[in-house]
């Protein structure tokens, strides 16, 4: 505490310590404000991503229903439309590459397309 009966040098030291503490508090408050702004921006971005994902998911569900795709075919189609190659789809779904190719053949036949490019052009969501 700052007491008037203390020597002037000790009073100056106390004032310097208080000033340092205030600077630290100011910086922490500034950091908290920045952190809050970053968190709010991140939450907003996640909300937008969630909305986009929800739109994509509902569009894929419509395609699956309209063309009578199985759940696995829908999973393969989703990965295909996001640009994944069959080898990657195989690894992500933990199924054999030949199984992915069979699913792709069934998907292409049901959707009446001949290639991944044509599928993306026609059904890209």
C-alpha positions as CSV (number, residue, x, y, z in Angstrom):
1,X,0.0,0.0,0.0
2,X,0.9,3.6,-0.6
3,X,1.3,5.3,2.8
4,X,2.3,8.9,3.2
5,X,4.5,8.1,6.2
6,X,6.7,5.8,4.1
7,X,10.0,7.1,2.7
8,X,9.6,8.8,-0.7
9,X,11.8,6.2,-2.4
10,X,9.5,3.4,-1.2
11,X,6.5,5.4,-2.4
12,X,8.0,5.8,-5.8
13,X,8.7,2.0,-5.9
14,X,5.1,1.3,-5.0
15,X,3.9,3.7,-7.7
16,X,6.1,2.1,-10.2
17,X,4.9,-1.4,-9.2
18,X,1.2,-0.2,-9.5
19,X,2.0,1.3,-12.9
20,X,3.5,-2.0,-14.1
21,X,0.5,-3.9,-12.8
22,X,-1.8,-1.6,-14.6
23,X,0.1,-2.0,-17.8
24,X,-0.1,-5.8,-17.4
25,X,-3.9,-5.6,-16.7
26,X,-4.4,-3.3,-19.7
27,X,-2.5,-5.8,-22.0
28,X,-4.5,-8.7,-20.6
29,X,-7.8,-6.8,-21.2
30,X,-6.6,-6.0,-24.7
31,X,-5.7,-9.6,-25.2
32,X,-9.1,-10.7,-23.9
33,X,-10.9,-8.3,-26.3
34,X,-8.8,-9.7,-29.2
35,X,-9.5,-13.3,-28.0
36,X,-13.2,-12.6,-27.8
37,X,-13.2,-11.1,-31.3
38,X,-11.3,-14.1,-32.6
39,X,-13.7,-16.5,-30.9
40,X,-16.8,-14.7,-32.2
41,X,-15.3,-14.8,-35.7
42,X,-14.6,-18.5,-35.4
43,X,-18.1,-19.2,-34.2
44,X,-19.6,-17.3,-37.1
45,X,-17.4,-19.2,-39.6
46,X,-18.3,-22.5,-38.0
47,X,-22.0,-21.6,-38.3
48,X,-21.6,-20.8,-42.0
49,X,-19.7,-24.0,-42.6
50,X,-22.5,-25.9,-40.7
51,X,-25.2,-24.3,-42.9
52,X,-23.3,-25.1,-46.1
53,X,-22.7,-28.7,-44.9
54,X,-26.4,-29.0,-44.0
55,X,-27.4,-27.7,-47.5
56,X,-25.0,-30.1,-49.2
57,X,-26.2,-33.0,-47.1
58,X,-29.9,-32.3,-47.9
59,X,-29.1,-32.0,-51.6
60,X,-27.3,-35.3,-51.5
61,X,-30.2,-36.9,-49.6
62,X,-32.5,-35.7,-52.4
63,X,-30.3,-37.2,-55.1
64,X,-30.0,-40.4,-53.1
65,X,-33.8,-40.7,-52.8
66,X,-34.5,-39.7,-56.3
67,X,-32.0,-42.2,-57.8
68,X,-32.5,-44.9,-55.1
69,X,-28.9,-44.9,-54.0
70,X,-27.9,-47.1,-51.1
71,X,-26.3,-45.6,-48.0
72,X,-22.9,-46.8,-49.0
73,X,-23.4,-45.4,-52.6
74,X,-24.3,-42.1,-51.0
75,X,-21.1,-42.1,-49.0
76,X,-19.1,-42.8,-52.1
77,X,-20.9,-40.2,-54.1
78,X,-20.4,-37.6,-51.4
79,X,-16.6,-38.2,-51.4
80,X,-16.6,-38.4,-55.2
81,X,-18.3,-35.0,-55.5
82,X,-15.8,-33.5,-53.0
83,X,-13.1,-34.4,-55.5
84,X,-11.7,-37.6,-53.9
85,X,-10.2,-40.2,-56.1
86,X,-11.3,-43.9,-55.8
87,X,-8.1,-44.8,-53.9
88,X,-8.7,-42.2,-51.3
89,X,-12.4,-43.1,-51.0
90,X,-11.3,-46.7,-50.5
91,X,-9.0,-45.7,-47.6
92,X,-11.5,-43.3,-46.0
93,X,-14.3,-45.8,-46.0
94,X,-12.0,-48.8,-45.2
95,X,-13.2,-50.8,-48.1
96,X,-11.4,-52.4,-51.0
97,X,-10.7,-50.4,-54.1
98,X,-12.6,-52.9,-56.2
99,X,-15.6,-52.4,-54.0
100,X,-15.4,-48.6,-54.5
101,X,-15.2,-49.2,-58.3
102,X,-18.4,-51.4,-58.1
103,X,-20.2,-48.7,-56.1
104,X,-19.0,-46.1,-58.7
105,X,-20.3,-48.2,-61.6
106,X,-23.7,-48.6,-59.8
107,X,-23.8,-44.8,-59.1
108,X,-22.9,-43.8,-62.6
109,X,-25.5,-46.3,-64.0
110,X,-28.2,-45.0,-61.6
111,X,-27.4,-41.3,-62.3
112,X,-26.9,-41.9,-66.0
113,X,-23.4,-40.5,-66.2
114,X,-20.2,-41.9,-67.6
115,X,-17.4,-40.3,-65.5
116,X,-16.6,-38.5,-62.3
117,X,-16.3,-35.2,-64.2
118,X,-19.8,-35.7,-65.7
119,X,-21.1,-36.7,-62.3
120,X,-19.7,-33.5,-60.7
121,X,-21.0,-31.3,-63.5
122,X,-24.5,-32.8,-63.2
123,X,-24.8,-33.3,-59.4
124,X,-22.1,-31.2,-57.8
125,X,-23.5,-29.7,-54.7
